[in-house]
Amino acid sequence: MSNTLDTVIERHALARAGAPPSRAKGVVLLIHGRGATAESMLPLADVMAMPDLCYLAPQAEGYTWYPQSFMAPTAANEPYLSRALDRVAAIIADILDSGVEAGKLAVVGFSQGACLTSETALRNPRPYGFVGVLSGGAIGPPGTPRDYAGTLAGASVFLGCSEHDPHIPLARVKETTAVFTRMGAKVTERIYPGSSHGINDDEITHLRAGLAALAT
């Protein structure tokens, strides 16, 4: 697995932290938010304190995955949205092709990266070890059909968001939770009072619990 996963890291220019590919028991793909960097996600490796996991993070061109709100008409975010979805899906496919089992792969995103994580997992369903959606939800304007094909049976999903997040409507978080559940995932949703847009201690606790299965 190690040499092939090293090739994936090089091919997609992924930032890396945590365990080297040669001895990693699981892989965590981290998707950054708007205006951020791949490297800004890597400190989560230290926070998680799971030395057997390899953390990888791609960098969005121009520091953003798509230009408008994730709630905007889809055409307003094209062609950037399709490129971003294709890119993350390709990275996941290559990681799996390297020999990493789906149950040993986690995808975790924050903000714009959480929206991209949600949409990618829904469009490419498989029994992921863990999907972490931190302040985000499925992409598209209100009324977007959510008739995704396939099943997420066996996948574990966590969604966490502020009750009054200035960027993420609570109704979209609830809708995303419902879609993940309908597709067979084991879903945990936590809504937090307040208006902050960030990652809190309770979310970190849920991330640790979700990633623990990858490290065994």
N, C-alpha and C positions, 0 to 999 in steps of 0.2 A: 504493500500500500504506500510506503513512504516515498519511493522515487516518483511514482505516478502522481501522488498528491503534491509533491514538490513541483512537478511539471504544471499542474493546475494553478498553483500559486504564481508561478512565473508567467504562465500564459495570460492570466487575467490581472496581473500586476496587483495582487492582493497584499495588503498590509497584514502582518502576522504577529501574534503574541501567544503566550502559554506554551504548552508542550510542543516539542518539535514533531513534525509529521511521522517520524520514524517510530515514535512510541505513544502517539495519541490514541486514547480509547474512544474519543468522539471529537466531532468538529462542530464549532459554533460559527455560523455566518452572521456577521453584524452589519446592519444597513443603517448608515448615518442619516441625519436629518438635513433639511435645507440649510445651505450656507456652512455646513460643517465639513469635516474631513474623515477619511477612513481611520486615521490615527486617533481621532477624538473618541472613537468607540472602544479602542483597545484597553483603556484603563479598567473596563469591566472585567477583564481577565484577572486583574489583581483583586478587585472587589469580590468576585466569585470565589477566589481562592481554591480552585480545583485544578491542580497541577497536571492532571492527566488529559485535559482538554486542550485542543488546538483552536485558537480564535483567529478567524480570517475576516477581512473587511475590504470591500471594493470602494473605489473613489469615484464619485459622480463627476462627470465633465462639467466644469464651471461651478462645482460645489452644489449643484442642485439636480435632482433627478428629472423634474419637469417644472415648467415655469409658473403655472397658475395653481390655485387651490385644488385639492383633491376632489372637491365638490363641484368644480367648474364643468361646463360642457366638455365632453371628452375631446372634441376637435380642438378646443383651445389649448390642450396640452400636447397635441401631436406636432411632429412625429416623436417628440422626446419621451412621452409616456411609453409608447410601444417599444422604443429602443431600450428604455430602462427595464421594462418587464422582460424583454427578450434576454437582456444581459444577465439579470439575476437568475432567470430560469436556466440559462446556459451554464452559469457557474455551478448551480445546484446539480445539474445533470452531469457535469464533469467531475464534481466531487463524488457523486454516486458511482460513476464509471471507474473511478480510481480504486474502488473497493470498499468505500465507506457505506455501511448499510443505512437505509433510511432511518431506522430507529436509533442510529448513532449520530444523526445530523440534527442540529437545531438551527433555526433561522430567527433572529431577534432584530427588531428595528425600533427606532424611536422617531416619533413625529412623522415627517414626510417618509422616512425610512420605514416606519411602522405601517403606513398606508401601502407602500410598495411591498412590504412583507406580506400583509394581508392578501392583497390582490394576487401576488405570485403564488402563495400557498393555495388559494382557492382555484386558480387556473391550472395549477400543477399538483393536484392532490395525490398524496401518498402517505404512508404511516410515519410521518416525521417523528423524531424523538421528542421534539419540543418546538413550538412556534410562540414567540413572545411579541406581542403587539402593545407597545408602550406609547400611549397617546396617539392613536390612529385608528383607521378603519378601512373598509373596502372602498375602492376608488370609483368615482362617477357621480353625476348629478342625481338629485332625488328622482326616484322612479326607475333607476337603472335596473334592468333585469338581472336577477341573481341566479340564473339557471345554469350554474356551473356543472360540467359533466364530471363523473367519477366520484370517488369516496375518500373521506379522510378518516375512515375507521382505523383505530390504532394510534392516531395522532393525538398529542396532548397540546392544548392551546391555552395561553393566558392572555387576557386583555385587561389592561389597566389604564384608567384615564380620570382626570379631574371632572367633577360634576359640571363645572362651568369653565371648561377649557376654552380659551378664546379662539382656538383654531379648529377644534374637533367637536362638532355637535354631538350631544349625548345620544340623540336618536340614531346617529350613524353607528356609534359604538354598539348600541343595542341591536341594530339591524345586523351588524357584522357577527356578533355573538350568535344570533339566531341562525345565520347562514352556516357558520362553522358547525353548530350543533346539528342542524339538519343534514349536513354532509357526513355526520357520524363521528366527529372529533369529540374528545373529552375536553370540555371547555370550562375554564374558570374565569369569571369576570369580576373585577373590583372597580367600583366607582368611588372616588374620593371627594369629600366636601372641599370647597375652596376653588380658586381660579388659577392655580399655578400650572405651568406647562413644563414639566420636568419629570425626573425619575425619583420616586420616594423610597423610603426604607422598606415599606411593605412590599412594593414591587420587587425590590432586590431579594427579599425573602422568597417570593414566589419564583423568581428566576432561579435562585439557588436550588429550590425544590425541583423545578422542571429540568434543570441541567444535571442534577444528581444521577438520573437514570442513564445518562450518556457515559458517565465516568465509571460505572460499575463493570 
